[in-house]
Amino acid sequence: MASVIFNGKPLTPDVVVDETWFSDFAFCVSNKLWYMASKTLAEETAWKFAKEKWNRLGYN
């Protein structure tokens, strides 16, 4: 399960799902989507950490 799509926006055939579709944590909690809420929070935290420490992170 990805942390996209769970944001209350209508999902129609013409919609393109991209990084702007990240789940809304409050929406997930209010709809008791606990797994998606925790995944969303974890991914947001990981991205925040990466952006703050990017110059210290190594990659191969």
CNS distance restraints for C-alpha pairs under 8 A (distance, minus, plus):
assign (resid   1 and name CA) (resid  36 and name CA) 7.73 0.50 0.50
assign (resid   2 and name CA) (resid  36 and name CA) 7.81 0.50 0.50
assign (resid   2 and name CA) (resid  39 and name CA) 7.99 0.50 0.50
assign (resid   3 and name CA) (resid  22 and name CA) 5.95 0.50 0.50
assign (resid   3 and name CA) (resid  23 and name CA) 5.52 0.50 0.50
assign (resid   3 and name CA) (resid  36 and name CA) 6.06 0.50 0.50
assign (resid   3 and name CA) (resid  39 and name CA) 6.19 0.50 0.50
assign (resid   3 and name CA) (resid  40 and name CA) 5.28 0.50 0.50
assign (resid   3 and name CA) (resid  43 and name CA) 7.90 0.50 0.50
assign (resid   4 and name CA) (resid  17 and name CA) 7.84 0.50 0.50
assign (resid   4 and name CA) (resid  19 and name CA) 7.79 0.50 0.50
assign (resid   4 and name CA) (resid  21 and name CA) 5.45 0.50 0.50
assign (resid   4 and name CA) (resid  22 and name CA) 4.25 0.50 0.50
assign (resid   4 and name CA) (resid  23 and name CA) 4.80 0.50 0.50
assign (resid   5 and name CA) (resid   9 and name CA) 7.62 0.50 0.50
assign (resid   5 and name CA) (resid  11 and name CA) 7.85 0.50 0.50
assign (resid   5 and name CA) (resid  17 and name CA) 7.41 0.50 0.50
assign (resid   5 and name CA) (resid  21 and name CA) 5.76 0.50 0.50
assign (resid   5 and name CA) (resid  22 and name CA) 6.38 0.50 0.50
assign (resid   5 and name CA) (resid  23 and name CA) 5.76 0.50 0.50
assign (resid   6 and name CA) (resid  21 and name CA) 7.99 0.50 0.50
assign (resid   6 and name CA) (resid  22 and name CA) 7.33 0.50 0.50
assign (resid   6 and name CA) (resid  23 and name CA) 4.58 0.50 0.50
assign (resid   6 and name CA) (resid  24 and name CA) 6.54 0.50 0.50
assign (resid   6 and name CA) (resid  27 and name CA) 7.27 0.50 0.50
assign (resid   6 and name CA) (resid  28 and name CA) 6.59 0.50 0.50
assign (resid   6 and name CA) (resid  36 and name CA) 7.60 0.50 0.50
assign (resid   7 and name CA) (resid  21 and name CA) 7.14 0.50 0.50
assign (resid   7 and name CA) (resid  22 and name CA) 7.09 0.50 0.50
assign (resid   7 and name CA) (resid  23 and name CA) 4.72 0.50 0.50
assign (resid   7 and name CA) (resid  24 and name CA) 4.82 0.50 0.50
assign (resid   7 and name CA) (resid  25 and name CA) 7.98 0.50 0.50
assign (resid   7 and name CA) (resid  27 and name CA) 5.94 0.50 0.50
assign (resid   7 and name CA) (resid  28 and name CA) 7.31 0.50 0.50
assign (resid   8 and name CA) (resid  27 and name CA) 6.92 0.50 0.50
assign (resid  11 and name CA) (resid  15 and name CA) 6.33 0.50 0.50
assign (resid  17 and name CA) (resid  21 and name CA) 5.97 0.50 0.50
assign (resid  18 and name CA) (resid  22 and name CA) 7.84 0.50 0.50
assign (resid  22 and name CA) (resid  40 and name CA) 7.62 0.50 0.50
assign (resid  23 and name CA) (resid  27 and name CA) 7.66 0.50 0.50
assign (resid  23 and name CA) (resid  28 and name CA) 7.33 0.50 0.50
assign (resid  23 and name CA) (resid  36 and name CA) 7.72 0.50 0.50
assign (resid  23 and name CA) (resid  37 and name CA) 7.80 0.50 0.50
assign (resid  23 and name CA) (resid  40 and name CA) 6.29 0.50 0.50
assign (resid  24 and name CA) (resid  28 and name CA) 6.31 0.50 0.50
assign (resid  24 and name CA) (resid  37 and name CA) 7.90 0.50 0.50
assign (resid  24 and name CA) (resid  40 and name CA) 7.61 0.50 0.50
assign (resid  25 and name CA) (resid  29 and name CA) 6.25 0.50 0.50
assign (resid  25 and name CA) (resid  37 and name CA) 5.31 0.50 0.50
assign (resid  25 and name CA) (resid  40 and name CA) 6.41 0.50 0.50
assign (resid  25 and name CA) (resid  41 and name CA) 6.80 0.50 0.50
assign (resid  26 and name CA) (resid  30 and name CA) 6.03 0.50 0.50
assign (resid  26 and name CA) (resid  37 and name CA) 7.90 0.50 0.50
assign (resid  27 and name CA) (resid  31 and name CA) 6.17 0.50 0.50
assign (resid  28 and name CA) (resid  32 and name CA) 5.96 0.50 0.50
assign (resid  28 and name CA) (resid  33 and name CA) 4.80 0.50 0.50
assign (resid  28 and name CA) (resid  34 and name CA) 6.74 0.50 0.50
assign (resid  28 and name CA) (resid  36 and name CA) 6.51 0.50 0.50
assign (resid  28 and name CA) (resid  37 and name CA) 5.19 0.50 0.50
assign (resid  29 and name CA) (resid  33 and name CA) 5.89 0.50 0.50
assign (resid  29 and name CA) (resid  34 and name CA) 6.38 0.50 0.50
assign (resid  29 and name CA) (resid  37 and name CA) 6.18 0.50 0.50
assign (resid  33 and name CA) (resid  37 and name CA) 6.06 0.50 0.50
assign (resid  34 and name CA) (resid  38 and name CA) 6.14 0.50 0.50
assign (resid  35 and name CA) (resid  39 and name CA) 6.12 0.50 0.50
assign (resid  36 and name CA) (resid  40 and name CA) 5.93 0.50 0.50
assign (resid  37 and name CA) (resid  41 and name CA) 6.15 0.50 0.50
assign (resid  38 and name CA) (resid  42 and name CA) 6.06 0.50 0.50
assign (resid  39 and name CA) (resid  43 and name CA) 6.10 0.50 0.50
assign (resid  40 and name CA) (resid  44 and name CA) 6.09 0.50 0.50
assign (resid  41 and name CA) (resid  45 and name CA) 6.09 0.50 0.50
assign (resid  42 and name CA) (resid  46 and name CA) 6.11 0.50 0.50
assign (resid  43 and name CA) (resid  47 and name CA) 6.14 0.50 0.50
assign (resid  44 and name CA) (resid  48 and name CA) 6.13 0.50 0.50
assign (resid  45 and name CA) (resid  49 and name CA) 6.13 0.50 0.50
assign (resid  46 and name CA) (resid  50 and name CA) 6.11 0.50 0.50
assign (resid  47 and name CA) (resid  51 and name CA) 6.11 0.50 0.50
assign (resid  48 and name CA) (resid  52 and name CA) 6.22 0.50 0.50
assign (resid  49 and name CA) (resid  53 and name CA) 6.04 0.50 0.50
assign (resid  49 and name CA) (resid  54 and name CA) 7.99 0.50 0.50
assign (resid  50 and name CA) (resid  54 and name CA) 5.20 0.50 0.50
assign (resid  50 and name CA) (resid  57 and name CA) 7.53 0.50 0.50
assign (resid  53 and name CA) (resid  57 and name CA) 6.39 0.50 0.50
